[in-house]
Structures are given as structure tokens and as C-alpha cells.
Amino acid sequence: MKILFASAEAYPLAKVGGLGDVAGSLPKALKALGHDVRIVLPKYQMVRDVKEDLGSFSVAIDGSRHEAGLRMSSIDGVPVYLIDYPPLYGRPKVYEYEDDGKRFGFFCKAILDFLPVANWWPEVIHLNDWHSALSAAFLETMYSSDARYQRIGTVLTIHNMQHQGLFGKEVFDWLGLPPETWSPEGVEFFGQLNFMKAGIVYADRVNTVSPTYAKEIQTESYGYKLDGLLRSRAGKVSGILNGIDYDVWDSKKDQLIDQRYSKSSMEKKAKNKAALQEEVGLPKDSRAPLLGIVSRVTEQKGFDILIPALPQMTKLGAQVVLLGTGEKKYEDPIALIAKAHREFVAFLKYDEALAHRIYAGSDFFLMPSKFEPCGLGQMISLRYGTVPIVRATGGLSDTIVDVSADPAKGNGFTFETYTPAALLDATRKAIDCYRGGRGWKALVQRAMTRDLSWGASAKEYGALYEKVLGS
């Protein structure tokens, strides 16, 4: 099939979070299955790897035509179309600008307008999160009379329902969508333009990044006021678990860790632990259970229950290394805890290479998320034989089996109640297992055996695209 993968970010050209990882990895896996897949991305200031200039094309918005450039790059052999429009994208960051509604609204229309210039017509456009979701509304309304566009199907993947792309009506007016789309049955949402809602309404299929999250977003707790809309369209909603890129995350060939190892040479992992303890300023104690955290420091990631639990974890004799940045209201108390417990807690700002060493050097990996659409951290930690301790939600539920409940198949430790006490209880069980020794090696090897590559997920996406074309 011919698939256009539309995303606001794609690693390594532009990455902010997990969406960038997915957009850099899934197209490569689809290409390996024989599909003609290409990516479309805004050309931000940071994107400098331009291989070809395909000329220019017009984007009709706000009653006038805007000339944008079409450039070409690639990611591991997958062609990447770059929408080059400096007034909106020639900036140092991907997000967090006051005019993001116009920036990504322009992108949503440009996704369709560049196709004649590229002279390449996809059968399916795979939209990702709110930044590209509005393309489905443009396609179904303003392009519906053009036979070239009528044949194109759309899939919208929701990576995080919390972020929906909400903007004032002035953005709707600027974009020039048909007036009839401004209604509760269209793109309007409590007096605002909602990009994500537009995608849910107009895309042929909607999926999320794990089966459990697909069910969760249809509930009031996780739907962020779109749960009713999703329930009304439940027949086109599904979930496919993300994978991880084994070319990037592999303990056997990772050049960023101190000692490479496999499930048959687990004893070598100890060298990574000692090196990590030294690097982050923790005592070099091989017997102390080392808990690793690589995360955005936000409420979603569970920091409101993690912070009260951290001092209690140190009383269990555990060391904690935490890598990440985020909200000041969480960063400040963590910094105070790290200062008060220097021999137990290390808190560092994000660094990609150090993240690899934390995955390889830690004994456990903590993810106490309030909600987690899929989660990549627990998958990566499994790959490195670092046992996850997670809250049973979203993709964490789909990937981690609690060893206490199922000793034969368990690959980590889970808890359900969103409280510091429940997190601490799961951590205590994990540390007891580590210190008890019995079954620990088997648990680690079982963790490393789980196949979480993109291969299986890419096949599921191929089947989803077939359903779109069939409908």
C-alpha cells in the first residue's frame, strides 16, 4: 500500500516526546513489510538534513494563497516530505507558540495541497494526534469533489487524549473550513475549534497506541469530554500497541552503555550499575536495589504520588536515579529530596545518552503513571533486563504482567490504586524479590524475552489500513 504518515515530529529530524519516536520507527517497520510509506513533517529550524528541493506549492488559507516550499529528507531510507514555510516553522521549537493553532492548521491543509507537486498519491493518510487530525476534516469537505482525493482513506492515531488542540473561532475562520463544519456534530467544541475532535468525526478509522487505552478513552475518567463522541463511534475505534526500535534500544549492541550484554550474559549488567552509580554520584553498592526513572516530570507521569513515596523508598535501602524535566511544582520538591538524601537519590536534567545508561544500569524501572496511552519506558527497560514497577493503566497494563499474581509469566510488578501507599507497596514487593534471590534471574531473563519490536505492530497497522481501503 501507499501510506503517507503525517506527524508534527519524527526522530531524529525533530523530536520532543514519544510521538517523535513512533514517527521515526513505525514507517521504517512498514517499509520493511513492503509498503511504500513516506512521512510528512513541518520543516522546523532544527531540521537541517535537506536532500532535495521539489519546488513550491500554494496553500489557500484566509482568503489568500501562501507559497510554501517542498523539501525532501529521509529517515533510515523512508522518504520525508518537509513543508517549508518559515513564517510559521522557522523557529527553534516544535511547540509552545501562541499561534500553534495556525501553525498546525496550516500543516493540516498543506498535507493535502503538496500531493500534486510531489506527484505521489497515497491510498491512506495516517494522521497522528491533534497536530495533523484536522486534515481529515479538510479532506472530507473541501476536497470531496476531486477524484484524486476521493480515493484516499484516513486513520487517526490518538497518542494522548489530554492534548486536543483547542483554539478560538478566529482560527477556524482563518483556516476557511466550510461554515457547516462549525457545529457540535463537526469541529466545534464548547465554543472552540477542537482539532482532535475533528479527526475523530471525519477520519475513517481511529486508533490508540494500546488496546487498553482505546477502552479507557471511552470513559469519563480518561476521555477528556470526548468519551461520548468516541462511544458513539466505537465501531471505528481500536488500539494497537506501540513497539520500540531495536536498532536504537538493544543491550547487545548499544554503544552508549559501558558494558553490552544479553539474557545469557546477565552478569555483565552489574558493570553498568557500578558505572551508573559513579556517574550520578551515588555510592557504589552492588547490593542496594537501584530504581531508575526516565520521564517528563508531570502529574500524568505520577509525580504527585511518587514524591511522597521517595523518602520511604530510601528507608527500604533503595537508591533512585531520576532523569527528566517538567513542571516546577514537582521539580522543586524532588530537588530538595535529592539534596537531603544524597546517598540515595540523584536528580538530573534530561540527557539522551544518560537515559540509555539508566535503562542498562538500574535494577528496576519506575512508571507510576496516572494514565499512560502506551508507554515506551517499560518496553525499553524490559529490553535491558531492568524490571518495571508500574501502575496498571493503558499500555502498561498491556505489557507488564505482575509476577506476584503470575509467577510463571510475570515480567514486572504492578499496582492499581493511584496512591503513594500502593506505589510503595509494589516497590517493597519488588525489592523483597530482588533481595530474596529466588526466581530473580528467571524474572530478568523473562523480561528480556518479550518481543516488543515494531514488526508485529506494523502488521496490525497494515491490517487496519486494509480495513480503511475496504470501507
NUVOPA-556837 format. One line per field, with one value per residue (C-alpha): residue number from 1; x, y negated, z negated. Coordinates in nm, 2 decimals, padded with zeros to 4 digits. Layout:
<drentis>
seq	NUM:...
east	X:...
north	Y:...
up	Z:...
</drentis>
This chain:
<drentis>
seq	1:2:3:4:5:6:7:8:9:10:11:12:13:14:15:16:17:18:19:20:21:22:23:24:25:26:27:28:29:30:31:32:33:34:35:36:37:38:39:40:41:42:43:44:45:46:47:48:49:50:51:52:53:54:55:56:57:58:59:60:61:62:63:64:65:66:67:68:69:70:71:72:73:74:75:76:77:78:79:80:81:82:83:84:85:86:87:88:89:90:91:92:93:94:95:96:97:98:99:100:101:102:103:104:105:106:107:108:109:110:111:112:113:114:115:116:117:118:119:120:121:122:123:124:125:126:127:128:129:130:131:132:133:134:135:136:137:138:139:140:141:142:143:144:145:146:147:148:149:150:151:152:153:154:155:156:157:158:159:160:161:162:163:164:165:166:167:168:169:170:171:172:173:174:175:176:177:178:179:180:181:182:183:184:185:186:187:188:189:190:191:192:193:194:195:196:197:198:199:200:201:202:203:204:205:206:207:208:209:210:211:212:213:214:215:216:217:218:219:220:221:222:223:224:225:226:227:228:229:230:231:232:233:234:235:236:237:238:239:240:241:242:243:244:245:246:247:248:249:250:251:252:253:254:255:256:257:258:259:260:261:262:263:264:265:266:267:268:269:270:271:272:273:274:275:276:277:278:279:280:281:282:283:284:285:286:287:288:289:290:291:292:293:294:295:296:297:298:299:300:301:302:303:304:305:306:307:308:309:310:311:312:313:314:315:316:317:318:319:320:321:322:323:324:325:326:327:328:329:330:331:332:333:334:335:336:337:338:339:340:341:342:343:344:345:346:347:348:349:350:351:352:353:354:355:356:357:358:359:360:361:362:363:364:365:366:367:368:369:370:371:372:373:374:375:376:377:378:379:380:381:382:383:384:385:386:387:388:389:390:391:392:393:394:395:396:397:398:399:400:401:402:403:404:405:406:407:408:409:410:411:412:413:414:415:416:417:418:419:420:421:422:423:424:425:426:427:428:429:430:431:432:433:434:435:436:437:438:439:440:441:442:443:444:445:446:447:448:449:450:451:452:453:454:455:456:457:458:459:460:461:462:463:464:465:466:467:468:469:470:471
east	00.00:00.09:00.09:00.15:00.25:00.17:00.33:00.44:00.77:00.98:01.31:01.59:01.49:01.27:01.17:01.00:00.84:00.71:00.53:00.87:00.99:00.68:00.70:01.07:01.02:00.68:00.72:01.05:00.88:00.60:00.86:01.02:00.69:00.69:00.47:00.55:00.55:00.65:00.65:00.53:00.67:00.70:01.05:01.14:01.46:01.62:01.56:01.88:01.92:01.76:01.85:01.63:01.42:01.10:00.98:00.68:00.31:00.02:-00.18:-00.51:-00.59:-00.76:-00.88:-00.53:-00.26:00.05:00.36:00.53:00.84:00.85:01.18:01.29:01.49:01.48:01.49:01.65:01.55:01.20:01.14:01.03:00.85:00.92:00.67:00.89:00.70:00.94:00.67:00.53:00.80:01.13:01.16:01.38:01.10:00.83:00.55:00.46:00.39:00.08:-00.01:00.02:-00.34:-00.25:00.09:-00.07:-00.39:-00.17:00.02:-00.31:-00.41:-00.06:-00.06:-00.32:-00.20:00.15:00.04:00.00:00.35:00.50:00.30:00.26:-00.09:-00.13:-00.41:-00.41:-00.30:-00.21:-00.27:-00.11:-00.25:-00.42:-00.14:-00.25:-00.60:-00.78:-00.66:-00.94:-01.20:-01.04:-01.03:-01.39:-01.53:-01.32:-01.16:-01.45:-01.53:-01.17:-01.14:-00.77:-00.86:-01.18:-00.97:-00.77:-00.86:-00.76:-00.65:-00.61:-00.39:-00.45:-00.13:-00.26:-00.62:-00.53:-00.39:-00.66:-00.56:-00.82:-00.83:-01.07:-01.32:-01.08:-00.85:-01.15:-01.23:-00.87:-00.85:-01.15:-01.33:-01.69:-01.92:-02.14:-01.85:-01.88:-02.13:-02.14:-02.15:-01.84:-01.53:-01.69:-01.63:-01.79:-01.73:-01.38:-01.22:-01.10:-00.85:-00.87:-01.25:-01.24:-01.02:-01.25:-01.55:-01.41:-01.13:-01.23:-01.07:-00.95:-00.70:-00.49:-00.14:-00.26:-00.58:-00.65:-00.62:-00.87:-01.12:-01.01:-01.07:-01.43:-01.48:-01.54:-01.21:-00.99:-01.19:-01.15:-01.51:-01.48:-01.57:-01.93:-01.82:-01.59:-01.86:-02.09:-01.83:-01.70:-01.72:-01.43:-01.21:-00.94:-00.59:-00.26:00.04:00.34:00.68:01.03:01.31:01.56:01.82:01.82:01.74:01.94:02.16:02.37:02.48:02.41:02.72:02.61:02.63:02.95:02.91:02.70:02.52:02.24:02.00:02.26:02.53:02.33:02.63:02.78:02.49:02.65:02.92:02.66:02.52:02.85:02.93:02.59:02.63:02.96:02.84:02.54:02.72:02.55:02.76:02.89:02.69:02.61:02.36:02.15:01.85:01.88:01.55:01.57:01.32:01.34:01.04:00.88:00.82:00.45:00.13:00.04:00.36:00.27:00.49:00.22:00.23:00.60:00.73:00.57:00.69:01.05:01.18:01.01:01.19:01.53:01.43:01.40:01.76:01.69:01.88:01.69:01.82:01.57:01.63:01.39:01.24:00.90:00.67:00.84:00.59:00.73:01.10:01.15:01.04:01.24:01.55:01.50:01.47:01.78:01.97:01.85:01.93:02.24:02.35:02.01:01.86:02.01:01.81:01.94:01.82:01.74:02.03:01.97:02.29:02.24:01.89:02.05:02.28:01.99:01.80:02.10:02.24:01.92:01.77:01.41:01.24:00.96:00.65:00.37:00.17:-00.18:-00.25:-00.03:-00.16:00.12:00.45:00.79:00.99:00.86:00.93:01.28:01.35:01.23:01.47:01.76:01.66:01.55:01.23:00.94:00.73:00.42:00.07:-00.18:-00.32:-00.32:-00.03:00.14:-00.15:-00.10:00.28:00.35:00.23:00.26:00.50:00.32:-00.01:00.15:00.50:00.54:00.46:00.52:00.77:00.74:00.54:00.21:-00.03:-00.38:-00.48:-00.33:-00.18:00.17:00.10:00.01:00.33:00.54:00.38:00.46:00.82:00.86:00.75:00.99:01.28:01.20:01.21:01.54:01.69:01.54:01.73:01.49:01.34:01.52:01.74:01.44:01.23:01.50:01.55:01.17:01.16:01.43:01.24:00.93:00.92:00.82:00.97:00.77:00.74:00.41:00.26:00.34:00.15:-00.15:-00.14:-00.13:-00.45:-00.61:-00.52:-00.68:-01.00:-00.99:-00.95:-01.22:-01.46
north	00.00:-00.37:-00.53:-00.89:-00.92:-01.27:-01.38:-01.70:-01.53:-01.24:-01.12:-01.20:-01.51:-01.66:-01.50:-01.63:-01.31:-00.96:-01.08:-01.15:-00.80:-00.64:-00.85:-00.77:-00.39:-00.27:-00.39:-00.20:00.12:00.07:00.02:00.35:00.52:00.39:00.08:-00.24:-00.46:-00.83:-01.08:-01.45:-01.69:-02.07:-02.20:-02.35:-02.55:-02.24:-02.03:-02.08:-01.75:-01.85:-01.63:-01.77:-02.07:-01.98:-02.33:-02.52:-02.48:-02.70:-02.67:-02.86:-03.00:-03.32:-03.41:-03.42:-03.19:-03.12:-02.98:-02.70:-02.51:-02.13:-01.98:-01.61:-01.43:-01.07:-00.86:-00.52:-00.50:-00.63:-00.95:-01.25:-01.55:-01.87:-02.16:-02.47:-02.78:-03.00:-03.24:-02.95:-02.69:-02.88:-02.87:-02.69:-02.48:-02.24:-02.35:-02.61:-02.91:-03.13:-03.07:-02.69:-02.67:-02.85:-02.67:-02.32:-02.42:-02.53:-02.20:-02.00:-02.17:-02.16:-01.78:-01.77:-02.06:-01.93:-01.60:-01.73:-01.88:-01.56:-01.36:-01.09:-00.99:-00.78:-00.53:-00.60:-00.91:-00.81:-01.12:-01.14:-01.34:-01.68:-01.84:-01.66:-01.55:-01.84:-01.71:-01.45:-01.74:-01.92:-01.60:-01.51:-01.86:-02.09:-01.81:-01.58:-01.67:-01.59:-01.23:-01.22:-01.28:-01.07:-00.75:-00.85:-00.69:-00.82:-00.68:-00.90:-00.77:-00.92:-00.92:-01.13:-01.23:-01.50:-01.72:-01.80:-02.12:-02.37:-02.72:-03.01:-03.05:-03.30:-03.01:-02.83:-03.14:-03.19:-02.83:-02.86:-02.54:-02.52:-02.71:-02.40:-02.22:-02.46:-02.26:-02.01:-01.73:-01.88:-02.06:-02.29:-02.20:-02.43:-02.74:-02.64:-02.47:-02.12:-01.96:-01.61:-01.61:-01.69:-01.39:-01.16:-01.28:-01.28:-01.01:-00.67:-00.49:-00.60:-00.40:-00.45:-00.32:-00.03:00.18:00.08:-00.29:-00.25:-00.14:-00.39:-00.70:-00.59:-00.65:-00.98:-00.94:-00.93:-01.08:-01.45:-01.53:-01.34:-01.00:-01.03:-01.10:-00.80:-00.57:-00.68:-00.58:-00.28:-00.07:-00.25:-00.28:-00.03:00.00:00.12:00.14:-00.06:00.10:-00.01:-00.05:00.24:00.06:-00.21:00.00:00.32:00.42:00.64:00.35:00.02:-00.20:-00.44:-00.19:-00.08:00.29:00.47:00.79:01.03:01.25:01.53:01.30:01.11:01.10:00.83:00.59:00.53:00.33:00.09:00.05:-00.04:-00.28:-00.45:-00.49:-00.65:-00.88:-01.02:-01.04:-00.75:-00.51:-00.21:00.05:00.36:00.49:00.17:00.20:-00.08:-00.23:-00.42:-00.68:-00.85:-01.07:-01.40:-01.55:-01.59:-01.49:-01.25:-01.05:-01.00:-01.25:-01.36:-01.01:-00.95:-01.25:-01.14:-00.79:-00.87:-00.92:-00.59:-00.42:-00.53:-00.38:-00.05:-00.09:-00.17:-00.41:-00.62:-00.79:-01.03:-01.18:-01.44:-01.79:-01.92:-02.12:-02.33:-02.23:-01.88:-01.95:-02.17:-01.91:-01.64:-01.86:-01.91:-01.53:-01.47:-01.72:-01.57:-01.21:-01.25:-00.89:-00.76:-01.00:-01.16:-01.40:-01.51:-01.70:-01.51:-01.37:-01.11:-00.91:-00.90:-00.77:-00.46:-00.41:-00.43:-00.17:00.06:-00.01:-00.01:00.30:00.16:-00.10:-00.31:-00.42:-00.52:-00.69:-00.84:-00.74:-00.60:-00.57:-00.32:-00.40:-00.33:-00.33:00.00:00.16:00.03:00.14:00.49:00.50:00.42:00.66:00.38:00.49:00.25:00.13:-00.03:-00.14:00.09:-00.16:-00.19:-00.03:00.05:00.30:00.45:00.51:00.58:00.89:00.88:01.16:01.18:01.27:01.49:01.62:01.82:01.54:01.22:00.97:00.69:00.55:00.36:00.17:00.03:-00.22:-00.56:-00.64:-00.67:-00.37:-00.14:-00.25:-00.19:00.15:00.26:00.13:00.32:00.64:00.58:00.52:00.83:01.03:00.88:00.95:01.29:01.41:01.69:01.65:01.32:01.44:01.61:01.29:01.08:01.32:01.35:00.97:00.97:01.24:01.03:00.93:00.56:00.47:00.28:00.59:00.72:00.38:00.28:00.59:00.48:00.14:00.30:00.49:00.16:-00.02:00.27:00.22:-00.15:-00.07:00.19:-00.06
up	00.00:00.04:-00.30:-00.40:-00.77:-00.89:-01.22:-01.40:-01.49:-01.38:-01.53:-01.45:-01.25:-01.52:-01.85:-02.16:-02.30:-02.23:-01.92:-01.76:-01.85:-01.69:-01.37:-01.33:-01.38:-01.26:-00.90:-00.88:-01.00:-00.74:-00.47:-00.58:-00.51:-00.15:-00.18:00.00:-00.31:-00.33:-00.61:-00.60:-00.86:-00.90:-00.83:-01.16:-01.21:-01.37:-01.05:-00.85:-00.67:-00.34:-00.05:00.23:00.33:00.50:00.57:00.42:00.39:00.28:-00.04:-00.03:-00.37:-00.50:-00.15:00.00:00.13:-00.07:00.11:-00.07:00.02:00.05:-00.05:-00.09:-00.35:-00.47:-00.79:-00.75:-00.39:-00.44:-00.23:-00.43:-00.28:-00.46:-00.45:-00.43:-00.54:-00.75:-00.89:-01.08:-01.12:-01.10:-01.48:-01.73:-01.90:-01.77:-02.00:-02.26:-02.05:-02.08:-01.72:-01.73:-01.61:-01.28:-01.26:-01.27:-01.09:-00.80:-00.82:-00.81:-00.49:-00.34:-00.39:-00.11:00.10:00.16:00.32:00.68:00.67:00.53:00.79:00.54:00.42:00.11:00.05:-00.32:-00.52:-00.87:-01.10:-01.44:-01.73:-01.71:-01.51:-01.19:-01.28:-01.10:-00.77:-00.78:-00.80:-00.51:-00.30:-00.37:-00.29:-00.08:00.14:00.17:00.53:00.65:00.77:00.68:00.32:00.31:00.31:00.00:-00.33:-00.67:-01.00:-01.31:-01.59:-01.93:-02.13:-02.42:-02.46:-02.71:-02.44:-02.18:-02.01:-02.14:-01.98:-01.94:-01.65:-01.49:-01.40:-01.24:-01.04:-00.93:-00.81:-00.59:-00.67:-00.54:-00.78:-00.83:-01.00:-01.29:-01.48:-01.77:-01.50:-01.34:-01.47:-01.73:-02.10:-02.37:-02.15:-02.04:-01.75:-01.85:-01.62:-01.78:-01.77:-01.40:-01.34:-01.54:-01.35:-01.00:-00.99:-00.85:-01.15:-01.49:-01.69:-02.00:-02.10:-02.31:-02.33:-02.70:-02.63:-02.34:-02.60:-02.87:-02.65:-02.61:-02.98:-03.16:-03.36:-03.05:-02.77:-02.85:-02.74:-02.41:-02.56:-02.45:-02.09:-02.10:-02.24:-01.96:-01.71:-01.90:-01.58:-01.42:-01.74:-01.81:-01.98:-01.85:-02.09:-02.00:-01.96:-02.02:-01.77:-01.83:-01.62:-01.90:-02.21:-02.23:-02.53:-02.30:-02.07:-02.25:-02.20:-02.48:-02.77:-02.95:-02.91:-02.64:-02.75:-02.67:-02.86:-02.85:-03.00:-03.26:-03.50:-03.28:-03.36:-03.70:-03.54:-03.40:-03.75:-03.91:-03.63:-03.66:-04.04:-03.99:-03.71:-03.90:-04.24:-04.43:-04.65:-04.45:-04.64:-04.43:-04.69:-04.70:-04.46:-04.21:-04.08:-03.76:-03.63:-03.28:-03.24:-03.19:-03.54:-03.52:-03.70:-03.42:-03.49:-03.86:-04.03:-04.27:-04.43:-04.36:-04.56:-04.89:-04.84:-04.76:-05.12:-05.22:-04.93:-05.07:-05.41:-05.22:-05.13:-04.76:-04.55:-04.30:-03.99:-03.82:-03.48:-03.34:-03.33:-03.36:-03.59:-03.86:-04.13:-04.10:-04.01:-04.33:-04.59:-04.41:-04.42:-04.79:-04.85:-04.64:-04.85:-05.17:-05.06:-04.85:-04.92:-04.79:-04.53:-04.22:-04.02:-03.68:-03.37:-03.06:-02.85:-02.58:-02.63:-03.01:-02.96:-02.79:-03.08:-03.33:-03.14:-03.14:-03.49:-03.70:-03.87:-03.84:-03.63:-03.79:-03.60:-03.84:-03.57:-03.64:-03.28:-03.01:-02.65:-02.57:-02.74:-02.59:-02.91:-03.04:-02.70:-02.68:-03.04:-02.96:-02.66:-02.91:-03.18:-03.41:-03.58:-03.56:-03.86:-03.70:-03.76:-03.58:-03.33:-02.95:-02.77:-03.10:-03.16:-02.81:-02.85:-03.22:-03.40:-03.78:-03.89:-04.23:-04.05:-03.79:-03.89:-03.56:-03.32:-03.53:-03.39:-03.65:-03.94:-03.91:-04.14:-04.06:-04.33:-04.25:-04.59:-04.74:-04.96:-04.67:-04.48:-04.79:-04.85:-04.49:-04.53:-04.86:-04.69:-04.41:-04.65:-04.85:-04.53:-04.44:-04.78:-04.81:-04.50:-04.43:-04.09:-04.02:-03.74:-03.57:-03.60:-03.44:-03.15:-03.10:-03.08:-02.81:-02.61:-02.54:-02.17:-02.17:-01.83:-01.57:-01.34:-01.50:-01.54:-01.18:-01.06:-01.27:-01.11:-00.77:-00.85:-00.98:-00.65:-00.46:-00.66:-00.56:-00.19:-00.21:-00.35
</drentis>
